[in-house]
Amino acid sequence: MKCRPGGGCHNGGPAWSLLVGLWCGFLVHGIRGDAVEVIELWSNWSITNQNGTLSIADQTLPSGIYSVFGSQVLESYNDIHLRWLAYDNWTYTNSFQFDIHHYKRGHINLTFHGIDTVAEIRLNHQLLGRTDNMFVRYSFDVSAILQLDNVLEVEIVSPVWAALAKSQALDAASSSVPPACPPGRYNGECHVNMLRKMQSSFAWDWGPAAPSMGLWKNVQLEIYEVAVIRDVDVDISRTANGSHWNMHIRCYLDSVGRHNFYATLILYAVELLDHPVVVDTYTWKPISYSTPVIEFDQTVPIEKVVTWWPNGYGEQKLYPLHFTLKAWLGSDGPEVRSKTKSQKSLRVGFRTLELIERPAADGLGNTFLFQVNGLEIFMKGSNYIPSHILPENQTKDQIEHLLKSAKEAHMNMLRVWGGGIYESDYFYSLADSLGLLIWQDMMFACAMYPVGEEYLSSVREEVRQNAKRLSHHPSVAIFVTNNENEAALVQNWYQTSFEDARFEAEYRELYVANVLHELKLVSHKSRPQPLVSSPSNGKASAVDNYISENPQDEHNGDVHFYDYLKDAWDPGIYPRPRFASEYGFQSLPSFYSWQRSKNEDDDLLTLLKHRQHHPLGSTPIISLVERHLPLPLPEDDNFAEALIYFSQISQAMATKVETELYRSLRDTTHNTMGALYWQLNDVWVAPSWSGIDFYGNWKLLHYWARDFLAPIAIVAQYEKSEDSLNIILLCDEPQVETEGLIVVANIHLWSQLLPRQSINWTVTLRPNGVQYDKVIPIKDLFHEQFNRRNAFLELQLRRRQEVLSRTYFFPSNIAAAIGLEDPGLEYEIASRSCLTTGNVIRNSLSISIQVKRPAVFVYLELLKPYRYTFSENGYMQTTPMHVVYLTFDATTCARLLRKADIKILTVNDFMP
């Protein structure tokens, strides 16, 4: 339906403005009789286990069994010691009063926005229904059941036993769905793929088993006559003549009863439109209760709009839209004081986004690149897992810190991974405002899944609800139906080959016939069609009916890449894909993070081994460290400290090398256009692939990411076959000043401060592209007094005297470096200040660091329980004096912070 004068949808003029003024006057004077009412049932809950031996009262929502009875689950070995909580059944009970006489008109819905997971709900001892999906909103008409005094009970079944029962039923029908259990190293629980809950809650290779259950979102009584606005989708595109933006608006309503109804809808867009838009078609044409949607178009002149851009490319301008719905049953119009009016507010950004899959220049397959507002953009970022293993414990503060950290590292895309949750409205709204595009997996990961009709019905509702909720966000770039399940099937990860035909048919039934089908119902002109899997061959997989012989084809779609047996500092080991959506290497959280997480009598290395869920254990970490760095022997007192520190160096360097390779391939025939490393964040203190630890403190990887993901960067890429160095200049900026650009190459001796030799040459940058500057044979760099073992290379990209980017090349194993000795490092807290903002005090310190010889990968750590950031970390100090800045927020001004509260390490400290 198009909004136009004289039609069923119109802009209000002066008369309408008068009406609005009178109506607002009523509101000011307290007459709200027509507004839908929502009563929050957030407090006064009690929780009891099945046999009544454990009970607690006065609980609030959101809530979970672990967060109430096992809040120490992430400490010491409590992931095992508190597992008994997940084996019990629990009942949430709420006793509340309700004024049934005051609310005798209309319908009253009891709505659960999130139940984790298998539950039975009773109100006043009458069964309302059963739940089996933590990602679904459940609503029940309780108009005829409510009384003055009410008892609401939610009986939640152990997810471990519920999953086992479902698995046994499939086994009995000869329809088993693997994998049955995770690898033994996970210390996890079995059959999580039987349940529609957060898949990683039964353990993953980076996280503990904490099989959560509870009311992880709010519970409400909603009082209205017939319908409310639940979600609004706004599909924004440019009109054919380019003079306007068009908003194709779909208002999704929830209705009660089995009667068609009437409605008016008003759109207020004060920054875009001079008058409200009134949709009154349905005052005479009823809306079907079975598919209650109001759909219309509204154009906006292009000159009124500031375009939304991803981080690093422009502004993230968002425009507020406010919708008011009045819905009623009778054709004569709404009755006085009936609960007919509901409202919904959201913000939208005006942008176009396309996934370009055209025949590639190399003649092999298709490109796979995102184009935003007509500009091809290299996607830089990471993979996001839930911010807490207990979904009810996720906070806005955690989410804000993680997303702002991603922005600070110049990321423009995050992949919300399919083994977690559909994130909160706050998460996506913040991504909108920060310019972080979201690659959104649906919540299926690393498993086969059931396809019974009851299960599929639940999945369809899950996809519908979440897609409708998320779809309007400008940050949501693409939907993908699953993580790695096509690859798992084709490569026989779970021994499915004995029944290929069945598993292939079930795969297509679940993802193509159901998930993909539901996603297409909210398809956008401004968003690519969903992908069926990641990795996949993109649109080329359709030729194979979405099960390709090689889902990791480097010439199509996206790839996931891990190789733990080779030297991850060598760019030659990596693929040349169109788009790398997952790759990475493990490291260990800081020493102090381990101290915070363990008991005093816990042995650190034993706890580390317990939490190391990688199937190969810590062998990949240790092997890579030993290739390059002077790791002490396991029996040495400083082994654990060195392993933690060196693991972070190894991870940062491996990820830097791989990411720089992908960025450098942009303008080659490989046309690589995306690099999302695994993973941004952590759910506990453990060996993992994360760049930010559980407490929110950056590992070296994230500090380095600010440099290797920077819009302008210099790369020194070693070519082993030619024994040469490729000097490559990266530039993401569409317009860039190229005057005064030079590269300075400084050759340093490990034994002396300051460069021993320096050369420079004039260079240029290619806007929004890659400049392949020159190839330098290694023999031309290291000769005469310099050789591979006593020297290293520093490269700076400068604009006149300003250093835009810096990188290093180490021609040999650092552990074998000649002349690398004790740097004589000393440091002082040079200054400190405190700035109060609201309830938070921002503490800032400057740390003056002096050395007498080169200090390799200088590492700083604050030994206090704050979330902190250094201005840089893991840096090379080749000058006598360097200043590093420390900031952290606290409730007090930490004036008593001492020098001993800051630990500094260098690789030199561990040289034999």
LINSUL-V452277 format. One record per residue. RES is the residue in three letters. SS is DSSP state (@ for helix, = for strand, . for the rest). OMEGA is omega in radians with two decimals (999 if undefined). BURIAL is 1 if it has 16 or more other ideal C-beta (glycine too) atoms within 10 Angstrom, else 0. Layout:
res = <RES/RES>
ss = <SS/SS>
omega = <OMEGA/OMEGA>
burial = <BURIAL/BURIAL>
This chain:
res = <MET/LYS/CYS/ARG/PRO/GLY/GLY/GLY/CYS/HIS/ASN/GLY/GLY/PRO/ALA/TRP/SER/LEU/LEU/VAL/GLY/LEU/TRP/CYS/GLY/PHE/LEU/VAL/HIS/GLY/ILE/ARG/GLY/ASP/ALA/VAL/GLU/VAL/ILE/GLU/LEU/TRP/SER/ASN/TRP/SER/ILE/THR/ASN/GLN/ASN/GLY/THR/LEU/SER/ILE/ALA/ASP/GLN/THR/LEU/PRO/SER/GLY/ILE/TYR/SER/VAL/PHE/GLY/SER/GLN/VAL/LEU/GLU/SER/TYR/ASN/ASP/ILE/HIS/LEU/ARG/TRP/LEU/ALA/TYR/ASP/ASN/TRP/THR/TYR/THR/ASN/SER/PHE/GLN/PHE/ASP/ILE/HIS/HIS/TYR/LYS/ARG/GLY/HIS/ILE/ASN/LEU/THR/PHE/HIS/GLY/ILE/ASP/THR/VAL/ALA/GLU/ILE/ARG/LEU/ASN/HIS/GLN/LEU/LEU/GLY/ARG/THR/ASP/ASN/MET/PHE/VAL/ARG/TYR/SER/PHE/ASP/VAL/SER/ALA/ILE/LEU/GLN/LEU/ASP/ASN/VAL/LEU/GLU/VAL/GLU/ILE/VAL/SER/PRO/VAL/TRP/ALA/ALA/LEU/ALA/LYS/SER/GLN/ALA/LEU/ASP/ALA/ALA/SER/SER/SER/VAL/PRO/PRO/ALA/CYS/PRO/PRO/GLY/ARG/TYR/ASN/GLY/GLU/CYS/HIS/VAL/ASN/MET/LEU/ARG/LYS/MET/GLN/SER/SER/PHE/ALA/TRP/ASP/TRP/GLY/PRO/ALA/ALA/PRO/SER/MET/GLY/LEU/TRP/LYS/ASN/VAL/GLN/LEU/GLU/ILE/TYR/GLU/VAL/ALA/VAL/ILE/ARG/ASP/VAL/ASP/VAL/ASP/ILE/SER/ARG/THR/ALA/ASN/GLY/SER/HIS/TRP/ASN/MET/HIS/ILE/ARG/CYS/TYR/LEU/ASP/SER/VAL/GLY/ARG/HIS/ASN/PHE/TYR/ALA/THR/LEU/ILE/LEU/TYR/ALA/VAL/GLU/LEU/LEU/ASP/HIS/PRO/VAL/VAL/VAL/ASP/THR/TYR/THR/TRP/LYS/PRO/ILE/SER/TYR/SER/THR/PRO/VAL/ILE/GLU/PHE/ASP/GLN/THR/VAL/PRO/ILE/GLU/LYS/VAL/VAL/THR/TRP/TRP/PRO/ASN/GLY/TYR/GLY/GLU/GLN/LYS/LEU/TYR/PRO/LEU/HIS/PHE/THR/LEU/LYS/ALA/TRP/LEU/GLY/SER/ASP/GLY/PRO/GLU/VAL/ARG/SER/LYS/THR/LYS/SER/GLN/LYS/SER/LEU/ARG/VAL/GLY/PHE/ARG/THR/LEU/GLU/LEU/ILE/GLU/ARG/PRO/ALA/ALA/ASP/GLY/LEU/GLY/ASN/THR/PHE/LEU/PHE/GLN/VAL/ASN/GLY/LEU/GLU/ILE/PHE/MET/LYS/GLY/SER/ASN/TYR/ILE/PRO/SER/HIS/ILE/LEU/PRO/GLU/ASN/GLN/THR/LYS/ASP/GLN/ILE/GLU/HIS/LEU/LEU/LYS/SER/ALA/LYS/GLU/ALA/HIS/MET/ASN/MET/LEU/ARG/VAL/TRP/GLY/GLY/GLY/ILE/TYR/GLU/SER/ASP/TYR/PHE/TYR/SER/LEU/ALA/ASP/SER/LEU/GLY/LEU/LEU/ILE/TRP/GLN/ASP/MET/MET/PHE/ALA/CYS/ALA/MET/TYR/PRO/VAL/GLY/GLU/GLU/TYR/LEU/SER/SER/VAL/ARG/GLU/GLU/VAL/ARG/GLN/ASN/ALA/LYS/ARG/LEU/SER/HIS/HIS/PRO/SER/VAL/ALA/ILE/PHE/VAL/THR/ASN/ASN/GLU/ASN/GLU/ALA/ALA/LEU/VAL/GLN/ASN/TRP/TYR/GLN/THR/SER/PHE/GLU/ASP/ALA/ARG/PHE/GLU/ALA/GLU/TYR/ARG/GLU/LEU/TYR/VAL/ALA/ASN/VAL/LEU/HIS/GLU/LEU/LYS/LEU/VAL/SER/HIS/LYS/SER/ARG/PRO/GLN/PRO/LEU/VAL/SER/SER/PRO/SER/ASN/GLY/LYS/ALA/SER/ALA/VAL/ASP/ASN/TYR/ILE/SER/GLU/ASN/PRO/GLN/ASP/GLU/HIS/ASN/GLY/ASP/VAL/HIS/PHE/TYR/ASP/TYR/LEU/LYS/ASP/ALA/TRP/ASP/PRO/GLY/ILE/TYR/PRO/ARG/PRO/ARG/PHE/ALA/SER/GLU/TYR/GLY/PHE/GLN/SER/LEU/PRO/SER/PHE/TYR/SER/TRP/GLN/ARG/SER/LYS/ASN/GLU/ASP/ASP/ASP/LEU/LEU/THR/LEU/LEU/LYS/HIS/ARG/GLN/HIS/HIS/PRO/LEU/GLY/SER/THR/PRO/ILE/ILE/SER/LEU/VAL/GLU/ARG/HIS/LEU/PRO/LEU/PRO/LEU/PRO/GLU/ASP/ASP/ASN/PHE/ALA/GLU/ALA/LEU/ILE/TYR/PHE/SER/GLN/ILE/SER/GLN/ALA/MET/ALA/THR/LYS/VAL/GLU/THR/GLU/LEU/TYR/ARG/SER/LEU/ARG/ASP/THR/THR/HIS/ASN/THR/MET/GLY/ALA/LEU/TYR/TRP/GLN/LEU/ASN/ASP/VAL/TRP/VAL/ALA/PRO/SER/TRP/SER/GLY/ILE/ASP/PHE/TYR/GLY/ASN/TRP/LYS/LEU/LEU/HIS/TYR/TRP/ALA/ARG/ASP/PHE/LEU/ALA/PRO/ILE/ALA/ILE/VAL/ALA/GLN/TYR/GLU/LYS/SER/GLU/ASP/SER/LEU/ASN/ILE/ILE/LEU/LEU/CYS/ASP/GLU/PRO/GLN/VAL/GLU/THR/GLU/GLY/LEU/ILE/VAL/VAL/ALA/ASN/ILE/HIS/LEU/TRP/SER/GLN/LEU/LEU/PRO/ARG/GLN/SER/ILE/ASN/TRP/THR/VAL/THR/LEU/ARG/PRO/ASN/GLY/VAL/GLN/TYR/ASP/LYS/VAL/ILE/PRO/ILE/LYS/ASP/LEU/PHE/HIS/GLU/GLN/PHE/ASN/ARG/ARG/ASN/ALA/PHE/LEU/GLU/LEU/GLN/LEU/ARG/ARG/ARG/GLN/GLU/VAL/LEU/SER/ARG/THR/TYR/PHE/PHE/PRO/SER/ASN/ILE/ALA/ALA/ALA/ILE/GLY/LEU/GLU/ASP/PRO/GLY/LEU/GLU/TYR/GLU/ILE/ALA/SER/ARG/SER/CYS/LEU/THR/THR/GLY/ASN/VAL/ILE/ARG/ASN/SER/LEU/SER/ILE/SER/ILE/GLN/VAL/LYS/ARG/PRO/ALA/VAL/PHE/VAL/TYR/LEU/GLU/LEU/LEU/LYS/PRO/TYR/ARG/TYR/THR/PHE/SER/GLU/ASN/GLY/TYR/MET/GLN/THR/THR/PRO/MET/HIS/VAL/VAL/TYR/LEU/THR/PHE/ASP/ALA/THR/THR/CYS/ALA/ARG/LEU/LEU/ARG/LYS/ALA/ASP/ILE/LYS/ILE/LEU/THR/VAL/ASN/ASP/PHE/MET/PRO>
ss = <./=/./=/././././=/=/=/././@/@/@/@/@/@/@/@/@/@/@/@/@/@/@/././././././=/./=/=/=/=/././././=/=/=/=/=/./././././=/=/=/=/=/./././././@/@/@/@/@/././././././././@/@/@/@/././@/@/@/@/././=/=/=/=/=/=/=/=/./././././././././=/=/=/=/=/=/././=/=/././=/=/=/=/=/././=/=/=/=/=/=/./=/././././=/=/=/=/./././././././=/=/=/=/=/=/=/=/././@/@/@/@/@/@/@/@/@/@/@/@/@/@/./././././././././././@/@/@/./././././@/@/@/./=/././@/@/@/=/=/=/././=/=/=/././././=/=/./././=/=/=/=/=/=/././=/=/=/=/=/=/=/=/=/=/=/=/./././././=/=/=/=/=/=/=/=/=/=/=/=/./././././=/=/=/=/=/=/=/=/././././././././=/=/=/./@/@/@/./././=/./././././=/=/=/=/=/=/=/=/=/@/@/@/././././././././././././././=/=/=/=/=/=/=/=/=/=/././././././././././././=/=/=/=/=/=/=/=/././././=/=/=/=/././=/././././././=/././=/=/=/=/././=/=/=/./=/=/=/=/=/=/././././././@/@/@/././@/@/@/@/@/@/@/@/@/@/@/@/@/././././=/=/=/=/././././././././@/@/@/@/@/@/@/@/@/@/././=/=/=/=/=/./././=/./././././././@/@/@/@/@/@/@/@/@/@/@/@/@/@/@/@/@/@/./././././=/=/=/=/=/././=/./@/@/@/@/@/@/././././././@/@/@/@/@/@/@/@/@/@/@/@/@/@/@/@/@/@/@/@/@/@/@/@/././././././././././=/././=/./=/./@/@/@/@/@/@/@/./././././././././././././=/=/=/=/./././././././././@/@/@/././././././=/=/=/=/./././=/./././@/@/@/@/@/@/@/././././././@/@/@/@/@/@/@/@/./././././././@/@/@/@/@/@/@/@/@/@/././././././././././@/@/@/@/@/@/@/@/@/@/@/@/@/@/@/@/@/@/@/@/@/@/@/@/@/@/./././././././././=/=/=/=/././././././././././=/./././=/./././././=/./@/@/@/@/@/@/@/@/@/./././=/=/=/=/=/=/=/=/././././=/=/=/=/=/=/=/=/./././././././././=/=/=/=/=/=/=/=/=/./././././././=/=/=/=/=/=/././././././=/=/=/=/=/=/=/=/=/@/@/@/@/./././././././././=/=/=/=/=/=/=/=/=/././=/=/=/=/=/=/=/=/././././@/@/@/./././././././././=/=/=/=/=/=/=/=/=/=/=/=/././=/=/=/=/=/=/=/=/=/=/=/././././=/=/=/=/=/=/=/=/./././././=/=/=/././././=/=/=/./././=/=/=/=/=/=/=/=/=/=/././././././././@/@/@/=/=/=/=/./@/@/@/@/./.>
omega = <3.10/3.04/3.12/-3.14/3.09/3.13/-3.13/-3.11/-3.03/3.04/3.12/3.08/-3.09/-3.13/3.12/3.12/3.10/3.14/3.11/3.13/3.11/-3.12/3.11/3.10/3.08/-3.11/-3.12/-3.10/2.91/3.13/-3.09/-2.99/-3.07/-3.07/2.99/-3.14/3.10/3.10/-3.13/3.03/-3.00/-3.06/3.05/3.08/2.96/-3.09/-3.09/3.06/-2.92/-3.09/3.04/-3.12/-3.14/-3.08/3.09/-3.09/3.04/3.13/3.13/3.11/0.03/-3.04/3.05/-3.08/3.13/-3.09/3.13/-3.01/-3.08/-3.06/3.13/-3.03/-3.10/3.12/3.05/3.14/-3.03/3.01/3.06/-3.01/-3.13/-3.08/-3.14/3.12/-3.10/-3.12/-3.12/2.99/-3.00/3.11/2.97/-3.13/3.09/3.06/-3.09/3.08/-3.11/-3.11/-3.04/3.14/3.13/-3.07/-3.06/3.12/3.03/-3.13/3.09/3.14/2.96/-3.02/3.05/-3.08/3.08/3.07/-3.12/-0.13/-3.08/-3.00/3.03/-3.02/3.09/3.01/-3.11/3.06/3.04/-3.12/3.06/-3.11/3.13/-3.13/3.14/-3.04/-3.10/-3.08/-3.03/3.00/3.14/3.12/-3.13/3.07/-3.08/-3.07/-3.06/-3.05/-3.10/3.06/-3.08/3.09/-3.00/3.04/3.11/-3.13/3.06/-3.14/-3.07/-3.11/3.05/3.13/3.14/-3.12/3.09/3.12/3.13/-3.13/3.12/3.12/3.13/3.10/3.10/3.10/-3.13/3.11/-3.12/-3.13/-3.11/-3.08/-3.11/0.02/3.12/-3.04/3.05/3.07/-3.08/-3.14/-3.09/-3.01/-2.97/3.10/-2.98/2.93/3.14/-3.13/3.05/-3.01/3.01/3.08/3.13/-3.00/-3.11/-3.13/3.07/3.10/3.07/-3.12/3.09/-3.01/-3.09/2.93/3.02/-3.01/-2.96/2.97/3.14/3.06/-2.95/3.00/-2.99/3.09/-3.02/2.83/-3.14/-3.02/-3.11/-3.05/-3.03/-3.04/3.04/2.97/3.10/-3.13/3.05/3.06/3.14/3.13/-3.03/3.13/3.07/3.07/-3.03/-3.10/3.06/-3.06/-3.06/2.83/3.06/3.02/3.02/-2.94/3.05/3.09/-3.13/-3.09/2.92/-3.13/3.08/-3.12/-3.10/-3.13/2.99/-3.02/-3.09/-3.08/2.85/3.13/3.10/3.06/3.02/3.08/-2.90/3.14/-3.06/-3.01/-3.11/-3.09/3.02/3.06/-3.10/3.05/-3.07/3.12/-3.00/2.97/3.12/3.12/-3.01/3.07/3.13/3.13/-3.09/3.09/-3.02/3.14/2.97/-3.00/3.11/3.13/3.06/3.13/3.11/3.11/-3.03/-3.11/3.12/-2.95/2.93/-3.04/3.07/-3.14/2.99/3.13/3.10/-3.05/-3.13/-3.03/3.03/-3.12/3.12/-3.08/3.13/3.00/3.12/-3.10/3.04/-3.14/2.90/-3.09/-3.09/-3.05/-3.00/3.14/3.13/3.12/-3.09/3.07/-3.12/3.07/3.02/-3.03/-3.00/-2.96/3.02/-3.03/3.10/3.09/3.09/3.10/-3.12/3.05/-3.10/3.12/2.96/3.13/3.14/2.95/-3.05/3.07/-3.14/3.11/-3.04/-3.10/-3.13/3.12/-3.11/3.08/-3.03/2.97/3.06/-3.05/-3.14/3.12/-3.10/-3.12/3.09/-3.09/3.05/-3.05/3.03/-3.11/-3.11/3.11/-2.99/3.09/-3.04/3.01/-3.14/-3.10/3.05/3.14/3.05/-2.99/-3.14/-3.09/3.09/-3.08/3.08/3.14/3.10/-3.08/-3.13/-3.13/-3.10/-3.10/3.09/3.05/3.09/3.11/-3.11/3.10/3.06/3.08/3.05/3.10/2.98/3.07/3.07/-2.92/-2.97/3.08/-3.10/-3.13/2.86/-2.98/-3.06/3.05/3.14/3.14/-3.07/3.08/3.10/3.06/3.07/-3.03/-3.14/3.14/3.12/3.08/-3.09/2.93/-2.96/2.95/2.85/-2.88/3.04/-3.03/2.89/3.13/2.84/-3.08/3.12/3.10/3.03/-3.03/3.12/3.12/-3.11/3.10/3.10/3.13/-3.14/3.13/3.09/-3.10/-3.14/-3.06/-3.06/3.10/3.11/-3.12/-3.00/-2.82/-3.05/-3.03/3.09/-3.14/-3.07/-3.01/-3.08/3.01/3.09/-2.95/-3.14/3.08/2.93/-3.06/3.02/3.12/3.14/-3.14/-3.07/-3.08/3.00/-3.14/-3.00/3.07/3.12/-3.01/-3.14/3.08/-3.09/-3.03/-3.14/-3.07/3.08/3.12/3.13/3.09/-3.11/3.14/-3.12/-2.95/-3.08/-3.05/-3.07/-3.06/-3.13/3.13/3.14/3.12/-3.11/3.09/3.09/-3.14/-3.10/2.91/-3.06/3.10/3.12/3.02/-3.10/2.96/-3.12/3.14/2.96/0.04/3.05/3.10/3.11/-3.08/3.13/-3.13/3.11/3.12/-3.13/-3.09/2.96/2.94/-3.03/3.13/3.11/3.14/-3.13/3.13/-3.11/-3.05/-3.14/2.97/-3.07/3.11/2.90/-3.07/3.02/3.04/-3.03/-3.07/-3.08/-3.14/-3.05/3.05/-3.08/-3.11/-3.10/-3.08/-2.97/3.12/3.06/-3.01/3.00/-3.07/3.11/-3.06/3.08/3.05/3.10/-3.09/-3.08/2.91/-3.13/3.05/-3.06/-3.13/-3.10/3.06/3.07/3.13/3.13/-3.00/-3.04/3.00/-3.09/-3.07/3.08/2.99/-3.02/-3.07/3.09/3.08/3.11/3.13/3.12/-3.07/3.10/-3.07/3.11/3.14/3.12/-3.12/3.14/-3.14/3.12/3.12/-3.06/-3.13/-3.13/3.11/-3.08/3.06/-2.92/-2.94/-3.02/-3.11/3.07/3.09/-3.11/-3.13/3.13/-3.10/-3.07/-3.10/-3.07/3.14/3.14/-3.12/3.12/-3.11/-3.09/3.11/3.14/3.06/-3.11/3.13/-3.11/-3.12/3.13/-3.12/3.07/-3.11/-3.10/-3.14/3.12/3.08/-3.11/3.11/-3.09/-3.09/-3.04/-3.02/3.00/3.09/3.08/3.07/3.06/-3.04/3.07/3.12/3.13/-3.05/3.11/0.16/-3.09/-2.86/-3.06/3.08/3.03/3.12/-3.03/2.97/3.13/-3.12/-2.95/3.01/3.12/-3.04/-3.04/-3.12/3.10/3.14/-3.06/2.90/3.11/-3.14/-3.06/3.04/-3.13/-3.13/3.08/-3.14/-3.05/3.00/-3.10/-3.12/3.08/-3.07/3.04/-3.11/3.01/-2.99/-3.09/3.08/-3.02/-3.07/-3.12/-3.04/-3.07/-3.12/3.07/3.09/-3.01/-3.14/-3.10/3.12/3.09/-3.05/-3.14/3.02/-3.08/3.08/-3.10/3.12/3.02/-3.12/3.05/2.93/3.06/3.11/3.13/3.05/-3.11/2.90/3.11/-3.02/-3.02/3.05/3.07/-3.11/3.07/3.12/-3.09/3.02/3.09/3.10/-3.12/3.14/3.03/3.07/3.08/-3.11/3.14/-3.09/-3.06/3.05/3.11/-2.88/-3.13/3.07/-3.10/3.04/-3.11/-3.13/3.12/-3.14/-3.05/3.12/-3.06/-3.07/-3.09/3.01/-3.02/-3.04/-3.09/-3.03/3.05/-3.01/2.99/3.10/3.10/2.94/-3.07/2.87/-2.98/-3.11/-3.10/3.07/-3.14/-3.08/-3.13/3.04/-3.10/3.00/3.14/-3.00/-3.14/3.01/-3.11/3.13/-3.13/-3.10/3.12/3.12/-3.14/-3.01/3.07/-3.10/-3.08/-3.02/3.00/-3.13/3.13/2.95/-2.99/3.14/3.09/3.11/3.14/3.13/-3.11/3.06/-3.09/-3.14/-3.05/3.07/3.11/3.10/3.14/3.12/2.98/-3.09/-3.14/-3.07/3.13/3.07/3.09/3.10/-3.11/3.10/-2.98/3.08/-3.12/-3.01/-3.14/3.14/3.08/-3.07/3.09/-3.04/3.08/2.95/-2.93/3.07/2.97/3.11/3.04/-3.13/-3.08/-3.04/3.06/3.09/-3.12/3.07/-3.06/-3.04/3.07/3.14/3.08/-3.09/-3.14/3.05/3.02/3.11/3.14/3.10/3.12/3.03/-3.01/-3.09/-3.12/3.09/-3.05/3.07/-3.12/3.12/3.11/3.11/3.08/3.09/2.97/3.06/3.13/-3.07/-3.02/3.09/-3.14/999>
burial = <0/0/1/0/0/0/0/1/1/1/1/1/0/0/0/0/0/0/0/0/0/0/0/0/0/0/0/0/0/0/0/0/0/1/1/1/1/0/0/0/1/1/0/0/1/0/1/1/1/0/0/0/0/0/0/0/0/0/1/0/1/1/1/1/1/1/1/1/1/1/0/0/1/1/1/1/1/1/1/0/0/1/1/0/1/1/0/1/1/1/1/1/1/1/0/0/0/1/0/0/0/0/1/0/0/1/1/1/1/1/1/1/1/1/1/1/1/1/1/0/1/1/1/0/0/0/0/1/0/0/1/1/1/1/1/1/1/1/1/1/0/1/1/0/1/1/0/0/0/1/0/1/1/1/1/1/1/1/1/1/1/1/1/1/0/1/1/0/0/0/0/0/0/0/0/0/1/1/1/0/0/1/0/0/1/1/1/1/1/1/1/1/1/1/1/1/1/1/1/1/1/1/1/1/1/1/1/1/1/1/1/1/1/1/1/1/1/0/1/1/1/1/1/1/1/1/1/1/1/1/1/1/1/1/1/1/1/1/0/0/0/0/0/1/1/1/1/1/1/1/1/1/1/1/1/1/0/0/0/1/1/1/1/1/1/1/1/1/1/0/0/1/1/0/1/1/1/1/1/1/1/1/1/0/0/0/1/0/1/0/0/1/0/1/0/1/1/1/1/1/0/0/0/0/1/0/1/1/1/1/1/1/1/1/0/1/1/1/1/0/1/0/1/1/1/1/1/1/1/0/0/0/0/1/0/0/0/1/1/1/1/1/0/1/0/1/1/1/1/1/1/1/1/1/1/0/1/0/0/1/0/0/0/0/1/1/1/1/1/1/0/1/1/0/0/1/1/1/1/1/1/1/1/1/1/1/1/1/1/1/1/1/1/1/0/0/0/1/1/0/1/1/1/0/1/1/1/0/1/1/1/1/1/1/1/1/1/1/1/1/1/1/1/1/0/0/1/1/0/1/1/1/1/1/1/1/1/1/1/1/1/1/1/1/1/1/1/1/1/1/1/0/0/0/1/1/0/1/1/0/1/1/1/1/1/1/1/1/1/1/1/1/1/1/1/1/1/1/1/1/1/1/1/1/1/1/1/1/1/1/0/0/1/1/0/1/0/0/0/0/0/0/1/1/0/1/1/1/0/1/1/1/0/1/1/1/0/1/1/0/0/1/0/1/0/1/1/1/0/1/1/1/1/1/1/1/1/1/1/1/1/0/0/0/0/1/1/1/0/0/1/1/1/1/1/1/1/1/1/1/1/0/0/0/0/0/1/1/1/0/1/0/1/1/1/1/1/1/1/1/1/1/1/1/1/1/1/1/1/1/1/1/1/1/0/0/1/1/0/0/0/1/0/1/0/0/1/1/0/1/1/1/1/1/0/0/0/1/0/1/1/1/1/1/1/0/1/1/1/1/1/1/0/0/0/0/0/0/1/1/1/1/1/1/1/1/1/1/1/1/1/1/1/1/1/1/1/1/1/1/1/1/1/1/1/1/0/0/0/1/1/1/1/1/1/1/1/1/1/1/1/1/1/1/1/1/1/1/1/1/1/1/1/1/1/1/1/1/1/1/1/1/1/1/1/0/1/1/1/1/1/1/1/1/1/1/1/1/0/0/0/0/0/1/1/1/1/1/1/1/1/1/0/0/0/1/0/0/0/0/1/0/1/1/1/1/1/1/1/1/0/0/1/0/1/0/0/0/0/0/0/0/1/0/1/0/0/1/1/1/1/0/1/0/0/1/0/1/0/0/1/1/0/0/0/1/0/1/1/1/1/1/1/1/1/1/1/1/1/0/0/0/0/1/1/1/1/1/1/1/1/1/0/1/1/0/1/0/0/1/0/0/1/0/1/0/1/0/0/0/0/0/0/0/0/0/0/0/0/0/1/0/1/0/1/0/1/0/1/1/1/0/1/1/1/1/1/1/1/1/1/1/0/0/0/1/1/1/1/1/0/0/1/1/1/1/1/1/0/0/0/1/0/1/0/1/0/1/1/1/0/0/0/1/0/0/1/0/0/0/0/1/0/1/1/1/1/1/1/1/1/0>
